[in-house]
Amino acid sequence: MSMDPSTQPIIIKKKKVVAHGHHGGSWKVAFADFVTAMMAFFLLMWLLAQTSPEERTAIQGYFNDPRGSIAGQGGGLDAPGVGQVGPGGANTGAIMLDNPLTQAERSEAEPALERASDAELRAEQAEREKQTLDELQRALEEELGREDSAFTKLHDQIIIDQTALGLRIQLVDNENRAMFDSGESVLQDYAREVLLALAPRLRAVANKLSINGHTDAVAYRDGANYSNWELSADRANSARRALIDGGYPEDKVLTVQGMSASVPRLADQPAAPSNRRIVILVLKKDIEDALKGTTLVSRTHEEILRGTDPAPAAGGVAP
């Protein structure tokens, strides 16, 4: 049977096209961001490895206080343009490790320190000095806590604190370990090693030292030509020589004193071993001035910032 062509169904085939996502460049942007972040991370790690603890402290202080109020690191009375805020509220002087007065910024604005009164100068000096001594104390205590440190040889015989005179470092005897043989002034090897390791730490600050020797109250026999006064002075000099051998500048030692048993550490136990000790004082500037007989000295802003002595007047005598 033939089909009438006029009634034959017409079949239309349509090809279904499935749209695929566009493979444009958006993934490249994301990948570039990732690579940039990784580069920044590794650059940060490299910078941290190359910077000193002081530099990291200064950088941290900049981000904590962009206005530049980090005393002793470019802030305080001498900060260039103090009270002024740069782009984004930042003061670039805050992150300079050398004092900004030594940088080009000093020409931009007169440092406030140059206009400060004597009282303000002294307050600024005291604040800077306190931060210096605090930082030195923290560094010594951290060194004392390290297992591989030379300090561990006298770990429980080193006492670090601050007094009205300055930072005090005491090396004391105990019942089982003395720094010197009885009646002698030659340092034991382990005590000498501690002083050699201590020298570079002390050299890092501008403050000068006073080194004092102390004995217990056990006296020499009557009629002896040698006493605890001479012994304590000789022991203090042994400590001085060890520090110098460790690299400490000799001209930064201001006094070496034998105190005998006049200032016992344990007053109620005059014969106690811990009364025998070497005391190293990192002197405050005012104490240094008093010991030199140059009291009421007004340092210039440069001398305060650099921690240097007042310039001698005519005749070589400090004003």
C-alpha positions as CSV (number, residue, x, y, z in Angstrom):
1,M,0.0,0.0,0.0
2,S,1.5,3.2,-1.0
3,M,1.4,6.3,1.4
4,D,0.1,9.5,0.1
5,P,3.0,11.9,0.0
6,S,0.7,14.7,1.2
7,T,0.0,12.9,4.4
8,Q,3.6,11.6,5.2
9,P,4.8,13.1,8.5
10,I,7.7,15.5,8.4
11,I,10.4,14.7,11.0
12,I,12.6,17.6,12.1
13,K,15.8,16.6,14.0
14,K,17.2,19.3,16.3
15,K,20.7,18.9,17.7
16,K,20.9,19.8,21.4
17,V,23.9,21.9,22.2
18,V,25.1,21.7,25.8
19,A,26.8,25.0,26.8
20,H,30.1,24.6,28.5
21,G,31.6,27.0,31.0
22,H,33.8,29.8,29.7
23,H,37.5,29.0,30.1
24,G,38.5,32.6,30.5
25,G,41.4,34.2,32.5
26,S,39.7,34.5,36.0
27,W,41.6,31.5,37.3
28,K,44.9,33.2,36.3
29,V,44.0,36.1,38.5
30,A,43.3,33.8,41.4
31,F,46.6,31.9,40.8
32,A,48.5,35.2,40.5
33,D,47.1,36.4,43.9
34,F,48.1,33.1,45.5
35,V,51.7,33.3,44.1
36,T,51.9,36.9,45.2
37,A,50.8,36.0,48.7
38,M,53.4,33.2,48.9
39,M,56.1,35.5,47.7
40,A,55.1,38.0,50.4
41,F,55.2,35.3,53.0
42,F,58.6,34.0,52.1
43,L,59.9,37.6,51.8
44,L,58.6,38.2,55.4
45,M,60.3,35.0,56.6
46,W,63.6,36.1,55.0
47,L,63.3,39.6,56.5
48,L,62.7,38.2,60.0
49,A,65.7,36.0,59.7
50,Q,67.9,38.9,58.6
51,T,66.8,41.5,61.3
52,S,68.0,41.8,64.8
53,P,65.7,41.6,67.9
54,E,66.1,45.4,68.2
55,E,65.0,46.0,64.6
56,R,62.0,43.7,65.0
57,T,61.0,45.6,68.1
58,A,61.2,48.9,66.2
59,I,59.2,47.5,63.3
60,Q,56.6,46.2,65.7
61,G,56.5,49.5,67.5
62,Y,55.9,51.3,64.2
63,F,52.8,49.2,63.5
64,N,51.5,49.5,67.0
65,D,52.1,53.2,67.1
66,P,52.5,54.7,63.6
67,R,52.7,58.3,65.1
68,G,56.2,57.5,66.3
69,S,56.0,57.6,70.1
70,I,58.6,54.8,70.6
71,A,60.9,56.4,73.2
72,G,64.5,55.5,72.5
73,Q,63.8,54.4,68.9
74,G,63.0,57.6,67.2
75,G,60.1,58.8,69.3
76,G,59.8,61.0,72.4
77,L,60.7,64.6,72.5
78,D,63.1,64.5,69.6
79,A,60.9,62.9,67.0
80,P,61.0,64.9,63.8
81,G,57.8,66.8,63.3
82,V,56.5,65.6,66.6
83,G,52.7,66.1,66.7
84,Q,52.5,66.0,62.9
85,V,51.1,63.1,61.0
86,G,52.3,62.0,57.6
87,P,50.4,60.2,54.9
88,G,48.3,57.5,56.5
89,G,49.1,58.8,59.9
90,A,52.7,57.4,59.7
91,N,55.9,58.9,61.0
92,T,58.8,57.2,59.2
93,G,61.1,58.2,62.0
94,A,59.6,55.6,64.2
95,I,61.1,52.7,62.3
96,M,64.6,54.1,62.0
97,L,67.0,52.3,64.3
98,D,69.5,55.1,64.4
99,N,68.0,58.2,66.1
100,P,66.2,60.4,63.6
101,L,68.3,63.3,64.5
102,T,71.1,61.6,62.5
103,Q,68.8,61.3,59.5
104,A,67.8,63.7,56.8
105,E,64.5,64.4,58.5
106,R,66.1,66.6,61.1
107,S,66.1,69.4,58.5
108,E,62.4,69.1,58.0
109,A,61.4,70.4,61.5
110,E,63.3,71.5,64.6
111,P,63.3,68.6,67.1
112,A,61.3,69.4,70.2
113,L,64.2,68.2,72.3
114,E,66.3,71.2,71.3
115,R,63.6,73.4,72.8
116,A,63.2,71.4,76.0
117,S,64.0,72.6,79.5
118,D,66.7,71.0,81.6
119,A,64.0,69.1,83.5
120,E,62.5,67.8,80.3
121,L,65.9,66.8,79.0
122,R,66.6,64.9,82.2
123,A,63.2,63.2,82.1
124,E,63.9,62.2,78.5
125,Q,67.3,60.9,79.4
126,A,65.9,58.9,82.3
127,E,63.2,57.4,80.1
128,R,65.6,56.4,77.4
129,E,68.0,55.0,80.0
130,K,65.3,53.0,81.7
131,Q,64.4,51.3,78.4
132,T,68.0,50.5,77.7
133,L,68.5,48.9,81.1
134,D,65.2,47.1,80.9
135,E,66.2,45.7,77.5
136,L,69.6,44.6,78.8
137,Q,68.0,42.9,81.8
138,R,65.6,41.0,79.6
139,A,68.4,39.9,77.3
140,L,70.6,38.7,80.2
141,E,67.6,36.8,81.7
142,E,66.9,35.2,78.4
143,E,70.6,34.2,78.1
144,L,70.4,32.8,81.6
145,G,67.5,30.6,80.7
146,R,69.2,29.0,77.7
147,E,70.5,25.5,78.3
148,D,73.6,26.0,76.1
149,S,74.6,29.3,77.6
150,A,77.9,29.8,79.5
151,F,75.8,31.4,82.2
152,T,74.4,28.0,83.2
153,K,77.6,27.2,84.8
154,L,76.6,29.6,87.6
155,H,72.9,29.5,86.8
156,D,71.6,29.7,90.4
157,Q,74.4,32.0,91.5
158,I,73.6,34.9,89.1
159,I,71.2,37.5,90.4
160,I,70.0,40.3,88.2
161,D,68.0,43.3,89.4
162,Q,67.8,47.1,89.2
163,T,68.7,49.5,92.0
164,A,68.9,53.3,92.3
165,L,72.4,53.0,91.0
166,G,71.6,51.1,87.8
167,L,71.3,47.5,86.7
168,R,73.0,45.1,89.2
169,I,74.5,41.8,88.2
170,Q,75.6,39.7,91.2
171,L,77.8,36.6,91.0
172,V,77.6,35.0,94.4
173,D,79.2,32.0,96.0
174,N,77.3,29.0,97.3
175,E,78.2,26.3,99.7
176,N,79.4,23.9,97.0
177,R,80.7,26.2,94.4
178,A,82.9,29.3,95.0
179,M,84.3,31.6,92.4
180,F,87.7,31.8,94.2
181,D,89.7,29.5,96.4
182,S,89.6,30.6,100.0
183,G,91.8,33.6,100.5
184,E,92.7,33.8,96.8
185,S,91.9,36.2,94.0
186,V,92.3,34.0,90.9
187,L,89.0,33.2,89.3
188,Q,87.9,29.6,88.8
189,D,87.6,28.7,85.2
190,Y,83.8,28.4,85.2
191,A,83.4,31.9,86.8
192,R,85.9,33.3,84.2
193,E,83.8,31.8,81.4
194,V,80.7,33.5,82.7
195,L,82.4,36.9,82.7
196,L,83.9,36.4,79.2
197,A,80.3,35.6,78.0
198,L,78.9,38.6,79.8
199,A,81.4,41.1,78.3
200,P,79.7,41.5,74.8
201,R,76.3,42.0,76.4
202,L,77.6,44.8,78.6
203,R,79.6,46.3,75.8
204,A,76.4,46.8,73.8
205,V,75.2,49.7,76.0
206,A,76.8,53.0,76.5
207,N,76.6,53.0,80.3
208,K,79.8,52.5,82.2
209,L,80.5,49.9,84.9
210,S,81.4,49.8,88.6
211,I,82.8,46.5,89.6
212,N,82.7,45.7,93.4
213,G,84.2,42.8,95.3
214,H,82.6,41.6,98.6
215,T,83.8,39.0,101.1
216,D,82.2,37.3,104.1
217,A,83.1,38.5,107.6
218,V,85.6,35.7,108.3
219,A,88.7,37.8,109.1
220,Y,92.4,37.2,108.6
221,R,94.4,36.5,111.8
222,D,95.5,39.5,113.9
223,G,98.6,41.2,112.7
224,A,98.2,40.0,109.0
225,N,99.3,42.5,106.4
226,Y,96.5,41.4,104.1
227,S,92.8,41.8,104.9
228,N,89.4,41.3,103.4
229,W,89.7,44.8,102.1
230,E,92.7,43.9,99.9
231,L,91.2,40.6,99.0
232,S,87.9,42.0,97.8
233,A,89.7,44.7,95.8
234,D,91.9,42.0,94.1
235,R,88.9,39.9,93.3
236,A,87.1,42.9,91.8
237,N,90.2,43.5,89.6
238,S,90.2,39.8,88.5
239,A,86.6,40.2,87.4
240,R,87.6,43.4,85.5
241,R,90.4,41.7,83.7
242,A,88.1,38.8,82.7
243,L,85.6,41.3,81.2
244,I,88.3,43.1,79.3
245,D,89.6,39.8,78.0
246,G,86.0,39.1,76.8
247,G,86.1,42.3,74.7
248,Y,84.7,44.9,77.2
249,P,86.4,48.3,76.6
250,E,88.7,49.2,79.5
251,D,87.8,52.9,79.3
252,K,84.2,52.0,80.1
253,V,85.1,50.7,83.6
254,L,84.6,53.6,85.9
255,T,85.3,52.2,89.3
256,V,86.8,49.0,90.8
257,Q,86.2,48.7,94.5
258,G,86.9,46.3,97.4
259,M,84.0,46.4,99.8
260,S,85.3,43.8,102.2
261,A,82.4,42.6,104.4
262,S,80.9,46.1,104.9
263,V,77.8,45.4,102.8
264,P,76.8,41.8,103.4
265,R,74.1,40.3,101.2
266,L,72.8,38.4,104.3
267,A,73.2,40.8,107.2
268,D,72.0,38.3,109.8
269,Q,74.5,35.7,108.5
270,P,77.8,37.5,108.1
271,A,79.8,34.3,107.4
272,A,77.3,33.0,104.8
273,P,78.9,32.0,101.4
274,S,76.6,34.2,99.4
275,N,78.1,37.3,101.1
276,R,81.2,36.5,98.9
277,R,80.3,37.9,95.6
278,I,81.3,40.1,92.6
279,V,78.8,42.9,91.9
280,I,78.8,44.5,88.5
281,L,76.7,47.7,88.3
282,V,75.7,49.1,84.9
283,L,75.6,52.7,86.1
284,K,72.9,55.3,85.4
285,K,74.3,58.5,83.9
286,D,73.4,60.6,86.9
287,I,75.4,58.2,89.1
288,E,78.3,58.3,86.7
289,D,78.2,62.1,86.8
290,A,78.2,62.0,90.6
291,L,81.1,59.6,90.8
292,K,83.0,61.9,88.4
293,G,82.2,64.9,90.5
294,T,80.3,66.5,87.6
295,T,76.8,66.7,89.2
296,L,74.0,68.7,87.7
297,V,75.4,68.3,84.3
298,S,73.0,69.2,81.5
299,R,73.7,67.1,78.4
300,T,72.8,68.4,75.0
301,H,70.1,66.5,73.0
302,E,72.9,64.9,70.9
303,E,74.6,63.6,74.1
304,I,71.4,62.3,75.5
305,L,70.5,60.5,72.3
306,R,73.9,59.0,71.7
307,G,74.6,58.3,75.4
308,T,77.9,60.1,75.3
309,D,79.6,62.2,78.0
310,P,79.3,66.0,78.1
311,A,81.9,67.7,76.1
312,P,84.8,68.9,78.3
313,A,85.0,72.6,78.9
314,A,88.2,74.7,78.5
315,G,91.0,73.1,80.5
316,G,89.6,69.6,80.0
317,V,87.2,69.8,83.0
318,A,83.5,68.8,82.4
319,P,81.1,71.7,83.1
